[in-house]
Amino acid sequence: MSKSQNKTTPTKASVTGFINAVIDPQQKADCKVLVKVMQEATGEKPVMWGTSIIGYGQYHYKSERSVQEGEWMLAGLSPRSANLTVYIMSGAKNYPELLKKLGKHKASGGSCVYINKLSDVDLPTLKKLVKTSASDMKKRFKEASRL
């Protein structure tokens, strides 16, 4: 069986350079704040994953439904044209109480939380959401590696 390769992997690209290239001034300012908040929440340094995602930490996964396995980030951030996307890798839907307190956002059925601008959300709640998810992922994959 061959492993399927993930195209989004950590790179040596500059996180600061990536943020400085963000065109919208509000989004650039929000990213600068979020990079620090997410680093504090995860305890991990920001690293570029591919060309458009700032990731924090990593874990090794192995799919139960396919042969795919690899490394993935514990949490992530990406300034998209329409919004800021925060990646809650354990699944945003797993934290309904935090999402209720977060403020104006949209959440996908998976890991994405979409924020138009940082002033729309409660920053301490966002930090707690990222911290809780990253902690849950570390526990989950530490236990999985012992099996």
N, C-alpha and C positions, 0 to 999 in steps of 0.2 A: 504494500500500500504506500502510495506517495502522499506527502503532505501538501496541502494547498497553501500557497504562499500569500500572506497578507501584504497588500501593496502599500499600506500606511504603516510605516515603521519610523523609529526615532532617527533623526538626522543631526548633523552638526550645524545646521543653519542657525542663525542668530534670532533668538526670540525678540530681542530689542529691535533689531533691524526689521523683522516682520511687523511688529506693532507700529514702528515709525513709518512704514509704508501704507498703513491704513489711511485712506483718503479723508473720510468723514471725521472732522475734529472731535465731535462728541463721542463717537465710537472709539477713536484712538484714546481719548482721556479715560473712557470707561474700561478699556482693555488694560491700561496701565494700572488702574485700581484693582481690577479683577485678577491680574497676574499675581499681585502681592497677596490678596485675600485667599486665592486658591493655594498658593504656596504655604501660607500659614495653616490653612485648613487640612492640607494633606501631609504636611511635613516633608514635601518633596520639591525639588527644584524644577522649574519649567524647562521643557525640552520641546523642540519642534518635532512633530510627527507628520511626515509627508510635507506638503507645501503650505497647508492652511490650518493645522490644528496645533495648539499648544497643549501638550500633555504633561501630566504629573504622575510620577511613579509608573510601575508596570507590574504585571502579573503574567504568569504562563497559564494559558487556557487550552483545553482540549475539548472539542465539541463531542457531545454524546450522540449527535445525530449524523455526523459525517466524519471524515478523516481529517478535517481541518483542525490545526492547533497552531499556537504561536504566542507571541507576546502582545499585550495590549495595555493601554494606559489605565490607571485607577480613576482618573478624572481628566477632563479636558475642556478647552475653551476655543471657540473659533468665531472671529468676527465675519459674519456673512453679509451680503448686500442688504438683506431685509432686517437683520437682527443680530444679536449676540447669541450664540448657541453654547450652552453649558452642558457638558456631557456628564450625566450621573450614571456611572456604569452599572451600578447594582439595580437600576431601574427607577426612574422618577416616581412611578406609580406606587412604589413601595413606601413612600413617605407622604401620605395624604395630609396629615396634620401640618407638616412643614410647608407643603405646597399651598394649603389654605392661608397660611400666614405670610407667604412670600410676597404677595402683591401682584401687580399686573404682569402676567406671563402666559405662555402657552406651553403645554407639555405634550410630547408625543407618547404613544403607547409604549415606547422603549426608553431610551436613555436621554433623550434630548429635552432640554428646557430652553425655550426661546424667550429672550428678553429684548424689548425694543431699545430701552436705555436703562442704565443702572438706577437712575432716580425713580423708576417705576416700581422697584422692589425694595424690600427690607434687607439691607446688606447683612446684618447679623444672622438672619434666617437663612439667607443663601449660603453663608459661610458654614452654618450648622448642617445644612443639607449636604454640602460637598464633603465636610468632615465625616459625617455619619456614613455616607455612602462609601467613602474611601476606606474607613475603618471596617465596614461590613465586608468589603471586597478583600481586604487583607486577611480577615478571619476566614472567609470562605475558601480562599485559595491556599492558605496555609494548611487548613484542615484537609483540603483535597490533595495536597502534595504528600500528606502522610498516609493516604490510603494505598 
